[in-house]
Amino acid sequence: MTLKTTPQIFKDTVQKYGDRVAMRKKEYGLWHDISWNEYYTLAKHIGSALISMGLEKGDRVSIIGDNCPEWVIIDVGVQCAGGVAVGIYSTNAWPQVEYVIQNSESKFFFVENEEQLDKWLHFRDNIPFLKKVIVWDLEGLRHFKDPMVMTYNEILEKGRLIVEKDSNFFERRMAEVTPDDLSMLIYTSGTTGPPKGAMLTHSNLTWMGQAITTDNPMYDTDEVMSFLPLCHIFEQLFSVLGHIENGYIVNFIESPDTVTDNMIEVSPTVGYAVPRIWEKYLSAVYIKMSDATWFKKLVFSAAFKLGKKRASLRMDFKKVPFYLKVLYQLAYLAVFRKLKERLGFDRLRIAYSGAAPISPDVLHFFQSIGVNLIEGYGQTEGTGVTCVSRAGRVKFGAVGPPLTGTEIKIAEDGEILVKSPSVFKGYYNDPESTAEALKDGWLYSGDIGQIDEDGYLKITDRKKDIIVTAGGKNITPQYIENKLKFSSYINDAVIIGDKRKFITSLIMIDEDNVVKYAQDHKVQFSTYKDLTQDPEIIKLIQGEVNKVNDTLARVEQIKKFTILPKKLYEEDGEVTPTMKVKRKYVNEAFGDIIDNMYKSR
């Protein structure tokens, strides 16, 4: 595979597709198309203006905002101008935004709207190296004036005038960019400490853009829906890397609240989401079925049994008998086809779960109803993907074989090591952490795993999360947590037990399903806290815990649990923007609750 740069691939794709649709966004109830030519022109104007304002090769440019065409146009414009794009989560509080800008030493800062601009106003005096702040949504800011701030339209006009005078101004800088140049800084979500800026080069990104769409092919006729944070590598894989490589259409959601509605409207051909989203869809199906007539429940149950049997054979790489193929087709036509239409999955050829482990039972459910959901594994430091199942070759409890061109091995202590053209350059301004992560050409992933006889990787747990009980037994919490999360009444769980005599768990309920259960069983409550402490609900969750305990060895079984009396929020530092629970923070924040579970036994 020839090493390339983002500018090279972007320009080639624009020349190939020209006036074909590259992106769509919905405004005021109507979808608007943006062609490849328009995409290039806008990126060219952004990049040209930045170069004229002092952007040198390797300079960092930060971007904060929700998913929209402007975000990726700025992102690609910066990379083509030789700059380094630095995404920031739109949900971050101002001290976190300041940290990323300070740490990355960004020269320019693009912000979506008034809310994001307000964050900059808190720390503007602390970052003298910042040259300009550019805003692309001016609602509420029409009369705002500040010498440091300019509008998106102003920077586009500035770039247009430069290109008018010198048509090759932008292309000359594009030609200077090399595969080894830094292209992007992606800040880790900081589950164990302050976020670190992972340095990804043009060759890392362009290699991955080709690799992920080769092992499971994507085509220029595909459509995806962009709704995960664009500053996370998972969304970048599809909204930028795979997009400029294959020329398919990216549809941007209206807002984070309209994902399910937009999914039905767009009906993408390739889907992707974090496990929490797939779990939500599964819960929604169960809620709908609980309200269905007895006849519909009966029909769904019969169809699902057939689907499950077929999926079990396929996921064990066994042949599906002819009679089962025929019966499944009937079940699909009678039940699953309509169900997929209602979810917006009717055109879905393949769907991915990533960014966190997913319960094998959730994968099994979607495979059973005819949604080709597969799991991928990787980390930011490996440009997002290390292993991925191939379509039609999904296996229980495994994340698939390595991407073509990627090598993995297991260290003596069980840690997964990765060697690939996608492995990052290191952490920005952090040689100590870089030396820990990169040794002798291998990326030390921090995950514990096993490689089976088919070459499929099975993730056991995070190395730092392994629990050693007071009795010296090693417990992998992730395995137990995933079993708990398959319950339609449990949203998340944290297993406790390090240096303790037995295993306990903090449980976060699935609000929608538990409220539905409470209404159906006439459980009285006025607040979320009341709901979590009601004896009937505790009994419900105990039943779910008992089911999981029946599948575990005695030493792994949960002896006590507590339902957390509050929902976990990113703003409170309890979960990451991709909805992973920050285990260390939760252990500290709910220390009293944990201690109480061990006091009375």
C-alpha positions as CSV (number, residue, x, y, z in Angstrom):
1,M,0.0,0.0,0.0
2,T,1.5,3.3,-1.1
3,L,1.9,5.9,1.7
4,K,-0.2,8.9,0.9
5,T,-1.4,12.2,2.5
6,T,-4.9,13.5,3.2
7,P,-4.5,16.3,0.6
8,Q,-3.5,13.8,-2.1
9,I,-6.5,11.5,-1.5
10,F,-8.9,14.3,-1.0
11,K,-7.9,16.0,-4.3
12,D,-8.1,12.7,-6.2
13,T,-11.6,12.0,-4.9
14,V,-12.8,15.5,-5.7
15,Q,-11.5,15.1,-9.3
16,K,-13.2,11.8,-9.6
17,Y,-16.6,12.8,-8.2
18,G,-16.9,16.5,-8.9
19,D,-20.5,17.6,-8.7
20,R,-21.7,14.4,-7.0
21,V,-23.1,14.7,-3.5
22,A,-20.5,14.4,-0.8
23,M,-22.5,15.5,2.3
24,R,-26.0,16.3,3.4
25,K,-27.3,18.3,6.3
26,K,-30.8,19.0,7.4
27,E,-31.9,22.6,8.1
28,Y,-35.4,23.8,8.7
29,G,-36.9,20.5,7.8
30,L,-35.1,20.1,4.5
31,W,-32.0,18.1,3.5
32,H,-29.3,20.2,1.7
33,D,-26.7,18.7,-0.6
34,I,-23.0,19.7,-0.7
35,S,-21.0,18.4,-3.7
36,W,-17.4,17.3,-3.7
37,N,-16.5,20.4,-5.7
38,E,-18.1,22.6,-3.1
39,Y,-16.5,20.7,-0.3
40,Y,-13.1,21.3,-1.9
41,T,-13.7,25.0,-2.6
42,L,-14.7,25.6,1.0
43,A,-11.8,23.7,2.4
44,K,-9.5,25.5,0.0
45,H,-10.7,28.9,1.2
46,I,-10.4,28.0,4.8
47,G,-6.9,26.6,4.3
48,S,-5.7,29.6,2.2
49,A,-7.0,32.1,4.8
50,L,-5.2,30.3,7.6
51,I,-1.9,30.2,5.7
52,S,-2.2,33.9,5.0
53,M,-2.8,34.5,8.7
54,G,0.4,32.7,9.7
55,L,-0.4,29.0,9.8
56,E,2.9,27.2,9.3
57,K,3.3,23.5,8.6
58,G,2.8,21.5,11.9
59,D,0.8,24.3,13.6
60,R,-2.2,23.1,15.6
61,V,-5.8,24.3,15.0
62,S,-8.5,23.4,17.5
63,I,-12.2,22.7,16.6
64,I,-15.2,22.5,18.9
65,G,-18.8,21.9,18.0
66,D,-21.5,19.3,17.2
67,N,-21.4,17.2,14.0
68,C,-22.0,19.3,10.9
69,P,-20.4,19.9,7.5
70,E,-18.5,22.9,8.7
71,W,-16.6,20.8,11.3
72,V,-15.2,18.4,8.6
73,I,-14.6,21.2,6.1
74,I,-12.4,23.0,8.6
75,D,-10.7,19.7,9.6
76,V,-9.8,18.8,6.0
77,G,-8.9,22.4,5.2
78,V,-6.5,22.5,8.1
79,Q,-4.8,19.2,7.2
80,C,-4.5,20.2,3.5
81,A,-2.8,23.4,4.6
82,G,-0.2,21.4,6.5
83,G,-1.7,22.1,9.9
84,V,-2.7,19.7,12.6
85,A,-6.4,19.4,13.4
86,V,-7.3,19.1,17.1
87,G,-10.9,18.2,17.9
88,I,-12.5,19.0,21.3
89,Y,-15.6,17.5,22.7
90,S,-18.5,20.0,22.5
91,T,-19.7,18.8,25.9
92,N,-16.4,19.7,27.6
93,A,-16.4,22.4,30.3
94,W,-14.2,25.4,29.8
95,P,-11.3,24.2,32.0
96,Q,-11.1,21.0,29.8
97,V,-11.2,23.1,26.6
98,E,-8.5,25.3,28.0
99,Y,-6.4,22.2,28.8
100,V,-6.5,21.0,25.2
101,I,-5.7,24.4,23.7
102,Q,-2.9,24.9,26.2
103,N,-1.4,21.4,25.8
104,S,-1.7,21.4,22.0
105,E,-0.5,25.1,21.8
106,S,-3.1,25.8,19.2
107,K,-2.7,28.9,17.0
108,F,-6.3,29.1,15.8
109,F,-9.6,28.0,17.4
110,F,-12.8,27.3,15.5
111,V,-16.0,27.3,17.6
112,E,-19.5,26.4,16.6
113,N,-21.7,29.0,18.5
114,E,-22.2,31.3,21.4
115,E,-22.1,28.5,23.9
116,Q,-18.6,27.4,22.8
117,L,-17.4,31.0,22.4
118,D,-18.3,31.6,26.1
119,K,-15.9,28.8,27.1
120,W,-13.0,30.6,25.4
121,L,-13.9,33.9,27.1
122,H,-13.2,32.2,30.5
123,F,-9.6,31.6,29.7
124,R,-8.7,34.0,26.8
125,D,-6.0,35.8,28.9
126,N,-4.2,32.5,29.6
127,I,-3.4,31.6,26.0
128,P,-1.5,34.5,24.4
129,F,-0.2,32.3,21.5
130,L,-3.8,32.0,20.1
131,K,-4.0,34.2,16.9
132,K,-7.8,34.0,16.1
133,V,-11.1,32.6,17.2
134,I,-13.5,31.8,14.3
135,V,-17.3,31.2,14.9
136,W,-19.5,29.5,12.3
137,D,-23.0,29.7,13.9
138,L,-23.8,33.4,14.7
139,E,-27.1,32.9,16.4
140,G,-27.1,35.3,19.4
141,L,-23.8,36.9,18.2
142,R,-24.9,39.2,15.4
143,H,-23.8,42.3,17.4
144,F,-20.8,40.7,19.2
145,K,-17.5,42.4,18.3
146,D,-14.0,41.4,19.5
147,P,-10.7,42.0,17.7
148,M,-9.8,38.3,18.4
149,V,-13.0,36.9,16.9
150,M,-14.0,36.6,13.2
151,T,-16.9,34.8,11.5
152,Y,-16.8,31.7,9.3
153,N,-18.0,33.7,6.4
154,E,-15.3,36.3,6.9
155,I,-12.5,33.6,6.8
156,L,-14.1,32.1,3.7
157,E,-14.2,35.5,2.0
158,K,-10.6,36.1,3.0
159,G,-9.6,32.8,1.5
160,R,-11.6,33.4,-1.7
161,L,-9.8,36.7,-2.4
162,I,-6.4,35.1,-1.9
163,V,-7.3,32.3,-4.3
164,E,-8.6,34.8,-6.8
165,K,-5.2,36.5,-6.9
166,D,-3.2,33.3,-6.8
167,S,-5.1,30.2,-7.9
168,N,-2.3,27.8,-6.8
169,F,-1.7,29.3,-3.4
170,F,-3.4,26.5,-1.6
171,E,-2.1,23.6,-3.8
172,R,1.5,24.7,-3.3
173,R,1.1,24.1,0.5
174,M,-0.8,20.8,-0.2
175,A,2.2,19.5,-2.3
176,E,4.6,20.2,0.6
177,V,2.7,17.9,3.0
178,T,4.5,14.5,3.4
179,P,3.1,11.1,4.7
180,D,5.2,11.5,7.9
181,D,3.9,14.9,8.8
182,L,1.5,15.2,11.7
183,S,-2.1,15.4,10.6
184,M,-4.2,15.2,13.7
185,L,-4.0,15.3,17.5
186,I,-6.7,13.2,19.1
187,Y,-7.0,13.6,22.9
188,T,-7.8,10.4,24.8
189,S,-11.0,10.5,26.9
190,G,-9.0,10.6,30.1
191,T,-10.5,7.6,32.0
192,T,-7.4,7.3,34.1
193,G,-6.0,10.8,34.2
194,P,-5.6,14.0,32.2
195,P,-6.2,13.5,28.4
196,K,-3.1,12.9,26.3
197,G,-2.8,14.1,22.7
198,A,-2.2,11.1,20.4
199,M,-0.1,12.2,17.4
200,L,-1.4,10.7,14.1
201,T,0.4,11.2,10.8
202,H,-1.0,11.5,7.3
203,S,0.3,8.0,6.6
204,N,-1.5,6.6,9.7
205,L,-4.8,8.1,8.7
206,T,-4.7,7.4,4.9
207,W,-3.5,3.8,5.5
208,M,-6.4,3.3,7.9
209,G,-8.9,4.9,5.5
210,Q,-8.0,2.2,3.0
211,A,-7.7,-0.7,5.4
212,I,-11.0,-0.4,7.1
213,T,-12.9,-0.2,3.8
214,T,-11.0,-3.1,2.2
215,D,-11.5,-5.9,4.8
216,N,-15.2,-5.0,4.8
217,P,-15.6,-3.1,1.5
218,M,-17.4,0.2,1.2
219,Y,-18.5,1.7,-2.0
220,D,-19.3,5.2,-3.4
221,T,-23.0,4.2,-3.4
222,D,-22.9,3.9,0.4
223,E,-24.4,6.3,2.9
224,V,-23.5,6.8,6.6
225,M,-24.9,9.0,9.3
226,S,-22.5,11.2,11.3
227,F,-23.5,11.5,15.0
228,L,-20.7,10.3,17.3
229,P,-18.2,13.1,18.4
230,L,-16.1,14.1,15.5
231,C,-13.1,14.6,17.8
232,H,-13.2,10.8,18.5
233,I,-11.3,8.5,16.1
234,F,-14.4,6.2,15.7
235,E,-16.4,9.0,14.0
236,Q,-13.3,10.2,12.0
237,L,-13.0,6.7,10.5
238,F,-16.3,7.1,8.7
239,S,-17.0,10.9,8.4
240,V,-13.5,11.8,7.1
241,L,-11.0,8.9,6.5
242,G,-13.3,6.4,4.8
243,H,-15.3,9.2,3.2
244,I,-12.5,10.8,1.3
245,E,-11.1,7.3,0.4
246,N,-14.4,5.9,-1.1
247,G,-16.5,8.9,-2.0
248,Y,-19.8,7.8,-0.3
249,I,-22.3,10.2,1.2
250,V,-22.1,11.5,4.8
251,N,-25.4,12.6,6.3
252,F,-25.2,14.9,9.4
253,I,-27.8,14.7,12.1
254,E,-29.9,17.8,12.9
255,S,-29.0,17.6,16.6
256,P,-28.0,14.9,19.2
257,D,-31.7,14.6,20.1
258,T,-32.8,13.6,16.6
259,V,-30.5,10.6,16.0
260,T,-33.3,8.0,16.0
261,D,-35.6,10.1,13.7
262,N,-32.7,10.9,11.3
263,M,-31.8,7.2,11.3
264,I,-35.3,6.4,9.9
265,E,-35.1,9.2,7.4
266,V,-31.6,8.5,6.1
267,S,-31.6,4.7,6.4
268,P,-27.8,4.4,6.0
269,T,-26.2,1.4,4.3
270,V,-23.3,1.3,6.8
271,G,-24.0,2.0,10.5
272,Y,-21.7,2.4,13.5
273,A,-22.2,3.3,17.2
274,V,-20.9,2.8,20.6
275,P,-22.3,-0.2,22.6
276,R,-24.6,2.1,24.7
277,I,-26.5,3.1,21.5
278,W,-27.0,-0.5,20.4
279,E,-28.2,-1.4,23.9
280,K,-30.7,1.5,23.7
281,Y,-32.1,0.1,20.4
282,L,-32.4,-3.3,21.9
283,S,-34.2,-1.9,25.0
284,A,-36.6,0.0,22.6
285,V,-37.5,-3.2,20.9
286,Y,-38.2,-5.0,24.2
287,I,-40.4,-2.0,25.4
288,K,-42.4,-2.1,22.2
289,M,-42.9,-5.8,22.4
290,S,-44.0,-5.6,26.0
291,D,-46.9,-3.4,24.8
292,A,-47.8,-5.6,21.8
293,T,-50.8,-7.8,21.6
294,W,-50.5,-11.4,22.7
295,F,-50.6,-12.5,19.1
296,K,-47.7,-10.2,18.0
297,K,-45.7,-11.3,21.0
298,L,-46.2,-14.9,20.1
299,V,-45.2,-14.3,16.4
300,F,-42.1,-12.3,17.4
301,S,-41.1,-14.9,20.0
302,A,-41.3,-17.7,17.4
303,A,-39.4,-15.7,14.7
304,F,-36.8,-14.7,17.2
305,K,-36.2,-18.3,18.3
306,L,-35.5,-19.2,14.6
307,G,-33.3,-16.1,14.2
308,K,-31.3,-17.0,17.3
309,K,-30.8,-20.6,16.3
310,R,-29.5,-19.5,12.8
311,A,-27.3,-16.8,14.4
312,S,-25.8,-19.3,16.9
313,L,-24.8,-21.6,14.1
314,R,-23.3,-18.8,11.9
315,M,-21.4,-17.3,14.9
316,D,-19.9,-20.8,15.6
317,F,-18.9,-21.1,11.9
318,K,-21.3,-24.0,11.4
319,K,-23.5,-24.7,8.4
320,V,-27.1,-23.5,8.6
321,P,-29.4,-26.4,7.5
322,F,-31.6,-25.8,4.4
323,Y,-34.9,-26.0,6.4
324,L,-33.7,-23.4,8.9
325,K,-32.7,-21.0,6.0
326,V,-36.2,-21.3,4.6
327,L,-37.9,-20.8,8.0
328,Y,-35.7,-17.9,8.7
329,Q,-36.6,-16.2,5.4
330,L,-40.3,-16.6,6.3
331,A,-39.6,-15.1,9.8
332,Y,-37.6,-12.3,8.1
333,L,-40.4,-11.4,5.7
334,A,-43.1,-11.7,8.4
335,V,-41.4,-9.9,11.3
336,F,-37.8,-8.7,11.0
337,R,-38.1,-6.8,7.8
338,K,-40.8,-4.5,9.3
339,L,-38.9,-4.2,12.5
340,K,-35.7,-3.1,10.7
341,E,-37.7,-0.5,8.7
342,R,-39.1,1.0,11.9
343,L,-35.6,1.3,13.3
344,G,-34.1,2.8,10.1
345,F,-32.0,-0.3,9.6
346,D,-33.7,-1.6,6.4
347,R,-30.8,-0.7,4.1
348,L,-28.1,-1.6,6.6
349,R,-25.6,-3.9,4.9
350,I,-23.1,-3.9,7.8
351,A,-23.0,-2.2,11.2
352,Y,-20.1,-1.7,13.7
353,S,-19.9,-1.5,17.4
354,G,-16.7,0.0,18.8
355,A,-15.0,2.4,21.3
356,A,-15.9,0.1,24.2
357,P,-16.7,-3.7,24.7
358,I,-20.1,-4.8,23.8
359,S,-21.9,-7.8,25.4
360,P,-21.9,-10.9,23.1
361,D,-25.6,-11.2,23.9
362,V,-26.3,-7.8,22.3
363,L,-24.4,-8.8,19.1
364,H,-26.3,-12.1,19.1
365,F,-29.7,-10.3,19.3
366,F,-29.0,-8.1,16.3
367,Q,-27.6,-11.0,14.3
368,S,-30.7,-12.9,15.1
369,I,-33.1,-10.2,13.7
370,G,-31.0,-9.8,10.5
371,V,-28.8,-6.8,11.4
372,N,-25.2,-7.6,10.5
373,L,-23.7,-6.0,13.6
374,I,-20.0,-6.8,14.1
375,E,-17.5,-5.7,16.7
376,G,-14.2,-3.9,16.1
377,Y,-11.4,-3.4,18.5
378,G,-8.7,-0.7,18.6
379,Q,-7.6,2.5,20.3
380,T,-6.8,6.0,19.3
381,E,-3.1,5.2,19.4
382,G,-3.6,2.6,16.6
383,T,-5.8,5.0,14.6
384,G,-8.9,3.4,15.7
385,V,-8.9,-0.2,14.5
386,T,-6.6,-3.2,15.2
387,C,-9.0,-6.1,14.8
388,V,-12.4,-6.4,13.1
389,S,-14.7,-9.3,12.3
390,R,-15.4,-9.8,8.6
391,A,-19.0,-9.7,7.3
392,G,-20.5,-13.2,7.7
393,R,-17.6,-14.3,10.0
394,V,-18.7,-13.0,13.4
395,K,-17.8,-15.0,16.4
396,F,-19.1,-15.1,20.0
397,G,-17.0,-13.1,22.5
398,A,-14.3,-12.3,19.9
399,V,-13.5,-9.0,18.1
400,G,-12.2,-10.7,15.0
401,P,-8.8,-11.2,13.3
402,P,-6.3,-8.3,12.8
403,L,-6.8,-5.9,9.9
404,T,-4.9,-6.9,6.9
405,G,-1.4,-5.5,7.3
406,T,-1.6,-5.4,11.1
407,E,0.2,-7.8,13.4
408,I,-0.8,-8.7,17.0
409,K,0.9,-10.8,19.7
410,I,0.2,-11.5,23.3
411,A,2.9,-10.6,25.9
412,E,3.9,-12.9,28.8
413,D,1.5,-11.0,31.1
414,G,-1.3,-11.3,28.6
415,E,-1.1,-7.7,27.2
416,I,-2.0,-7.2,23.6
417,L,0.8,-5.8,21.5
418,V,0.2,-4.2,18.1
419,K,2.5,-3.6,15.1
420,S,0.9,-1.7,12.1
421,P,1.3,1.2,9.8
422,S,-1.5,2.7,11.8
423,V,0.4,2.9,15.1
424,F,0.8,6.5,16.2
425,K,3.9,8.6,16.5
426,G,3.5,9.1,20.3
427,Y,1.9,11.5,22.8
428,Y,2.3,15.2,22.2
429,N,4.9,16.7,24.5
430,D,4.9,13.6,26.7
431,P,8.0,11.5,26.0
432,E,7.5,9.5,29.2
433,S,4.0,8.2,28.3
434,T,5.2,7.6,24.7
435,A,8.1,5.4,25.9
436,E,5.6,3.4,28.0
437,A,3.3,2.9,25.0
438,L,5.9,2.3,22.2
439,K,8.6,-0.3,22.7
440,D,10.7,-2.0,20.0
441,G,8.2,-1.1,17.3
442,W,5.2,-2.5,19.2
443,L,2.3,-0.6,20.7
444,Y,1.5,-1.8,24.2
445,S,-2.3,-1.6,24.2
446,G,-3.0,-1.8,28.0
447,D,-5.6,-4.5,27.2
448,I,-5.4,-8.2,28.2
449,G,-6.4,-10.7,25.6
450,Q,-6.1,-14.1,23.9
451,I,-5.8,-15.3,20.3
452,D,-7.9,-18.4,19.5
453,E,-7.4,-21.2,17.0
454,D,-9.0,-19.1,14.2
455,G,-6.7,-16.2,14.8
456,Y,-9.6,-14.2,16.4
457,L,-8.7,-11.9,19.3
458,K,-10.7,-12.1,22.5
459,I,-10.4,-9.1,24.9
460,T,-10.4,-10.2,28.5
461,D,-10.1,-6.8,30.2
462,R,-8.1,-3.6,30.7
463,K,-4.8,-4.5,32.3
464,K,-5.2,-1.8,35.0
465,D,-8.8,-3.0,35.7
466,I,-8.0,-6.6,36.6
467,I,-9.3,-7.3,40.2
468,V,-7.2,-9.3,42.6
469,T,-9.4,-10.4,45.5
470,A,-8.2,-10.7,49.1
471,G,-8.0,-14.5,48.4
472,G,-5.6,-13.9,45.5
473,K,-8.1,-14.7,42.7
474,N,-7.9,-12.7,39.5
475,I,-11.2,-11.4,38.3
476,T,-11.9,-9.7,35.0
477,P,-14.7,-7.2,35.7
478,Q,-15.5,-6.4,32.1
479,Y,-16.7,-9.9,31.5
480,I,-19.2,-9.8,34.4
481,E,-20.3,-6.2,33.6
482,N,-21.1,-7.2,30.0
483,K,-23.3,-10.0,31.2
484,L,-25.2,-7.6,33.5
485,K,-25.6,-5.0,30.8
486,F,-27.5,-7.5,28.6
487,S,-30.4,-7.2,31.0
488,S,-33.0,-4.7,29.6
489,Y,-33.2,-3.3,33.1
490,I,-29.5,-2.6,33.6
491,N,-27.8,0.3,31.7
492,D,-24.3,-0.1,33.2
493,A,-22.4,-1.8,36.0
494,V,-19.1,-1.4,37.8
495,I,-17.7,-4.5,39.5
496,I,-15.9,-4.0,42.8
497,G,-13.6,-6.4,44.6
498,D,-10.0,-5.4,44.4
499,K,-8.3,-6.6,47.7
500,R,-11.8,-7.4,49.0
501,K,-13.2,-10.7,50.3
502,F,-16.0,-10.9,47.7
503,I,-17.4,-9.3,44.6
504,T,-20.0,-6.5,44.7
505,S,-21.4,-4.2,42.0
506,L,-22.7,-0.7,41.5
507,I,-25.6,-0.8,39.1
508,M,-27.0,1.9,36.9
509,I,-30.6,1.1,35.9
510,D,-32.0,1.5,32.4
511,E,-34.5,4.3,33.2
512,D,-36.9,3.7,30.3
513,N,-37.3,0.0,31.0
514,V,-37.4,0.3,34.8
515,V,-40.0,3.1,34.6
516,K,-42.1,1.0,32.3
517,Y,-41.8,-1.9,34.7
518,A,-42.8,0.4,37.6
519,Q,-45.9,1.6,35.8
520,D,-46.9,-1.9,34.8
521,H,-46.6,-3.1,38.4
522,K,-48.0,0.0,40.0
523,V,-44.8,1.0,41.8
524,Q,-45.2,4.5,43.3
525,F,-42.2,6.9,43.0
526,S,-41.7,10.6,42.5
527,T,-38.0,11.0,41.8
528,Y,-35.3,8.9,40.1
529,K,-33.7,8.3,43.6
530,D,-37.1,7.0,44.9
531,L,-37.3,4.6,42.0
532,T,-33.8,3.2,42.6
533,Q,-34.5,2.6,46.3
534,D,-38.0,1.0,46.0
535,P,-38.0,-2.7,47.3
536,E,-39.8,-3.9,44.3
537,I,-37.2,-2.5,41.9
538,I,-34.3,-3.8,44.1
539,K,-36.0,-7.2,43.9
540,L,-36.3,-6.9,40.1
541,I,-32.5,-6.1,39.8
542,Q,-31.7,-8.9,42.2
543,G,-33.4,-11.3,39.9
544,E,-31.3,-10.1,37.0
545,V,-28.1,-10.4,39.1
546,N,-29.1,-13.9,40.1
547,K,-29.4,-14.9,36.4
548,V,-25.9,-13.6,35.8
549,N,-24.5,-15.3,38.9
550,D,-25.9,-18.7,37.6
551,T,-23.4,-18.4,34.7
552,L,-20.4,-17.5,36.8
553,A,-17.8,-19.4,38.9
554,R,-18.4,-19.1,42.6
555,V,-15.5,-16.7,43.1
556,E,-16.9,-14.3,40.4
557,Q,-20.4,-14.2,41.7
558,I,-21.8,-10.9,42.9
559,K,-22.6,-11.2,46.6
560,K,-24.1,-7.7,47.0
561,F,-25.1,-4.8,44.8
562,T,-26.3,-1.2,45.1
563,I,-28.4,0.7,42.6
564,L,-26.8,4.1,42.2
565,P,-29.3,6.8,43.3
566,K,-28.3,9.2,40.5
567,K,-27.8,9.1,36.8
568,L,-24.2,9.3,35.6
569,Y,-23.3,12.4,33.5
570,E,-20.3,13.5,31.5
571,E,-20.6,17.0,33.0
572,D,-20.0,15.5,36.4
573,G,-16.9,13.6,35.2
574,E,-18.5,10.2,35.7
575,V,-18.6,9.0,32.0
576,T,-16.5,9.8,28.9
577,P,-18.1,11.5,25.9
578,T,-18.4,8.1,24.3
579,M,-20.4,7.0,27.4
580,K,-17.7,4.8,29.0
581,V,-17.9,4.8,32.8
582,K,-14.9,6.3,34.5
583,R,-14.2,3.4,36.8
584,K,-11.7,5.2,39.0
585,Y,-13.9,8.3,39.4
586,V,-17.0,6.2,40.2
587,N,-15.0,4.2,42.8
588,E,-14.0,7.4,44.6
589,A,-17.3,9.3,44.2
590,F,-19.4,6.5,45.6
591,G,-16.8,5.2,48.1
592,D,-19.3,5.4,51.0
593,I,-21.8,3.2,49.2
594,I,-19.1,0.7,48.3
595,D,-17.8,0.6,51.9
596,N,-21.4,0.0,53.2
597,M,-21.7,-3.1,51.0
598,Y,-18.7,-4.6,52.8
599,K,-19.5,-3.5,56.4
600,S,-22.5,-5.7,57.0
601,R,-21.2,-9.0,55.9
